[in-house]
Structures are given as C-alpha cells and as structure tokens.
Amino acid sequence: MVVLDGRDRRKHTRHPLERPAKLFCPKSGRFLAGRTRNISAGGVLVEVDVTESIGAGDAILLTIAFGDRFIVPMTELVPGSIVRTSAADGSVSIGLAIAYDNSTEMALSA
C-alpha cells in the first residue's frame, strides 16, 4: 500500500512483467483475458478490458502464461482477491491489483 507521505510500505518488491493472463471471476462466472504489468511474491497488477462490474473485495482465480500452455485446468488457477482497481481516463481497460490468497502457493506454481 502506498501512503500519502510517499513511502512505499509493500511487503514484497514489485517487478515489471508483461505476460498474458487469464482470470476467472466466480461472481459472474466469466473468464477475463488480461496482461500483467508487474508482479511480486504477494500479488500482481493485471490490466483487463472490463465490460462488467468488478471491484475491490471480489474473489478471483488467475493464471499467468509463462510457457507454451494455452489451456490450464481450473484446478491450477491461483486464488486471490482484488485489492483495488484503477482506470485510465478515456480507456476501457482497468487495472486490477490482486493479492494472492496464499503467496507461498503462487511462488511454488511459477
């Protein structure tokens, strides 16, 4: 979390990473295609084109394409929660800051 005095109080260092990502939103029962912007041991920032209501507090399942696999079983999706959303002016894209429910699980699956 970034505070007003300008200090970054995140527990984990973020690293720039642009990879295809797929998210499943249990609330709507839909998949969303996205692209990562940065990643850390505790979460990821994913940009998606959103045509439905999605917001902070929503549960999400995600996978990031690190190899040549195009189909990933539901059992391999990593659970997380949307911490915050951000939208660029005039854009249909939205940034989803996602915290992994279990950061150890994400580290082992990468």
N, C-alpha and C positions, 0 to 999 in steps of 0.2 A: 504494500500500500504506500502511495506517495502522500506525504503530508505537506501542509502549507509552507513550512519553513524550508522546503526544497530538499530535505534529506530523504533518501530512499530507504525505507525500512523493510524491504522484502527480505525474506529468509534465504532465498536462493537467487543466484546470479542468473540473469536472462541472457540468452544467446540468440542472435539473429538466425532465423532459419525459415526458408521458404520452401515448403513441401505441400503437395496435395493432401487434403484431409477430408475425412467423411465423418459426419456427426449424425447421431440418431437422437431425436427428441421424443422421449416417451410420452410427454404431454400431448403432442399432436400425432404421434405415431408415424412421423415422416423423417426421411433422411435429408440432410443438407450437405451439399458439396462446398468445400472451402479451401482456404490456403493459409498455412501457418505464417505468422510474421515473426514471432520469437517464441522461445521455449526455455523452460527451466525445470529443475527437479520437482517443483511444486505445481507447475501449471503451464499453460500455453495460451498464446493470443492467436485466434483464428479469425480470418475475415471471411464472411459469407454474404451472399445476396439473400436477404430475408424478405419473404412475402407473407409471413405470418407473425403472430405475436410471440416473442421470445424475450426473456429478460432475466435479470438478476434473481437468483434463487432457484431457477429451473434446473432440473437434473438433465444430464446429457451423457451420452455414450460416444466415445470418439476413437478414431484410429488415424494414424499419420502414415503416409506412404513413404517408407524408407527403402523399399526394394521394388521388385517387379511384380508383386502380388496385386492383382486388381480386385479380387474377391476375398473378403475377410469374413469369417463366420461371426455371428453375433456374440458367441462366447469369448471372442478375442477382443471385443471392444472394451475400452477402458472407461470406467465410470468417473464422472466429475460433476461439478456444479458451476453454473455461470455466476461469476462474482460481480461483473459489471459489463455493460455494453457501451459502445461509443459509435457514433455515426459521423461520417464526413458530410459537410454541407453539400447539398445537391447530389449526393451519391445514394445509390440503392444498396450499397454494401454497408455492413455493420461489423464492427469488431467485437468479438466475444472473448472476454478474459475468463478462462476456465481454470479452476483449481481441481487437481486430481483428488478423488476421494481417498486414494491410497498412493502416495508418491513413491513408495517402495515398489509397488506393483508396476507402475509405469516405468521405473528405471530398469526393472527386470525384463520387461517386454520389449524394450528398444534394442 
